[in-house]
Each structure stands twice: as C-alpha cells, then as structure tokens.
Amino acid sequence: MSTSLKRPLEGIRVTGLEQYMAGPYCTMLLADAGAEVIKIERPGSGDPRRSMPPFAEKNGHKKAAGFMGYNRNKKSLALNLRDPKGQEIFRLLTAKSDVVVENLRPGSMSKMGLGQKDMRALHPRLIWATISGFGRMDGYRGPYSDRPAFDIVAESMSGIMNLVGFADKPPSWTIYGMADIYSGQVTAYGIMQALFMRERTGEGQFVDSAMFDNMLALNEAMVALYSVSGQTPQRGVPKNLWPRGAYQASDGYVALNVPDNIIWGRLCEAMGRPDLIDDERANSGTARSANVEFLQPILESWLNSLTRDQAVEQLNAIGVPCGPINDAKDVFDDPHVQQRGMIMDIEDPEVGTFQFARSVPMMSSAPELPTVAAPNLGQHTREILETLLNISTDEVTALAQQKVIQTTD
C-alpha cells in the first residue's frame, strides 16, 4: 500500500443506505478515516435528520445540527430506489463499492431485490454491513429480528436502563442516542475487520450489527456479576464498591471512584480521617457499600469544604482519580480538550463555521481529519452518475426530470 496515503481508508468506497443516527455515525467514522462515502437519500426530503431541530440559520439557509455533525466528509446522492431506473443505478454503484452500510427498516432492501444476499451474489468482494435492532444473520435470527428499534429499546432490553438512576426512582435512559452511536462504532470496527480479512481471502462478507447485542456486550459487568455470583445489580444500590458516583463540592459536582483499599487509604488521608482505613465498617468495598449511611456524610462534609477545582487537584495529586462533572460550556472551555483538538471547526459555506467532536482514536501516521461540511441534498448526484457511473449528461438531466434522481443544478 502506498506510503503517500493521507488517511487509513483512502481508496475505499462506501455506499450508505442510512438515516437518523446509527448508520450515519458509522459512515462518518469511515469518512473521517479517509473513505469516500456516498450517502443515498430520498429525493425531496432526504435523511429525516435534515429536518430535526436545532438548526443553524443564515441568509435564508437552514441546516440541522444533528445532520451537520454526522454527515461531514460525505457525498449526497439523491436517488429514488422505488423506481426501476433508480434500482439499476444502485446496482451500478454497488458494483463500484467496497462497502455498503445499511440501517433501513429490516427487509426493505431485500423486498426490492437489492438486499445483501442479492448484491453479494453479484459482487463477492462486497462487504455489506447492516445495523438493525435485533440482528439479521441467518442462523442467528431470534424472535425479535423483524422488529424495528430505537436506542432506548436496546438500552432497556439489555439491562442498562435498569442500572441507571436511583433505587427510589424509575429506570432512566443514559444519553440520547447512545445505542445508535455505540452501534455505529461497533459496525465500523466490524467493517475494518472485514476489509482486513478481504485482503487475505479476496472475499467480502456480511457484517451483522444489532443494537440489542451491542448494548448487551457493553453491559458485560452485569453479565459477569450475575453469572459468577447470582447477583442482579440494582440502580443506586452499591453492593461491592463505594464510593463511586457524583459528589457535591461547594460550587459543583465531582466524579469519584474508589475501586480498592489502596485508593481508599489515600482518600482517607486527604479527608483527615486515617482512622477509617482499618475501620471494620470501611476496610473493604463490600463493607463500605454496607455502611454508606455512616460514610457518605463524612465524604460529603469534606468535599463541601472545597471548591470543585480544589477537590479535583488535591485528589489527583495523591493518586485518587477524580474529575469535574462538566456541562457543555465546561467541555468547550477545557484546556485539555482544546490541546487535544477534540472540538474541531467545520466550515459550512452557507451557514458558517461550527464546532463538532473529533472522531477517535488519534494516529501518529495519519493525524489530520478531513473537515468537509455535510452535503446539501443531491449535491453530488450529477458528479457520481457522470464521473463514476459513466452516465451521460443528457441522461442524468432526463433522470432528474423523471424524478428518479435529484440534483442541485
């Protein structure tokens, strides 16, 4: 492979049958890694996230923040897949693609004869990755496989929601879209493995990524605890570990985790309570968990005497990992975030420059991420059809008039 490559996936072409979050986030990661990503959208409306607030607005132009964030560095092909001519264009595009990423309703592509089995039969080197709620691979289909799903469904059924919150409150979701984002990451990881295997075998394969599976795998600690001890973790009720959580300083909250007695000893010294190190009510994680009512007021009283910054500095200085609980402004102002370049500028020619989170990890031989703004609907339709698929200019114009495609000219 050429040493002149700027990004790891340069030369790889990805077609995105994607909408909302999971699929777009997956292909955003691939695009950030240098792949050419062609996003297929419905003419007229496009990805539904184009119309979901909040919006950036300037000089009559209006763009959705969520769409801008997850669709950078991509090309937009507005294509009517219900039209036979549109289906033929998709077949031509698939023949020139390395990867297809799909997170449409289960079975929708297969009904049109354009599913992963159809396309991989024609193109054995093709890697087709599907993100669904409950999995689509033959031999692993379960009773839920045909169900649609959103992120909160995967969180709830995997046991995660049951662990979030407090014992006297209902189960809670984590952050909006976590199952989508994590599934996008897992799928990109699966695609990388498939690309690596193709280098060895010459064959593509089907990558089956299920949101439910992904969240259950993320909840491995629950699985191991129940398997080994028969314990069912409960939200807000520590059994084997304390302190762990959010604790209030004089001007805000800090996050604190004490996983062992070594760090507990350091915390006791910082609080001026070395007597608690060997106290039978506090000399193990299980003991501390059983005596929270005795110990928590001591910890809270000490933290209340400090500012958030003072607590974070003192504890980290003695080897007790601790961090402030930041809001969005805190994150944007954080000097470490700035030094790491984790918030990067992307300039949209119509609505201006905004900041978005950098994809990770960082790589020493490929340090620069492209920062091309998310495309307008159909912005690259003509370019893709004429340049990549060798369709004549007149024919592209006719297809646009027939509403098989949408262009921006």
Beta strands, then each sheet from edge to edge (+ up, - down):
strand 1: 13-17
strand 2: 36-41
strand 3: 55-58
strand 4: 61-64
strand 5: 74-79
strand 6: 99-102
strand 7: 127-132
strand 8: 206-210
strand 9: 244-248
strand 10: 253-257
strand 11: 322-324
strand 12: 343-348
strand 13: 352-357
strand 14: 405-406
sheet 1: 8+ 7+ 6+ 1+ 2+ 5+ 14-
sheet 2: 3+ 4-
sheet 3: 9+ 10- 11+
sheet 4: 12+ 13-
end
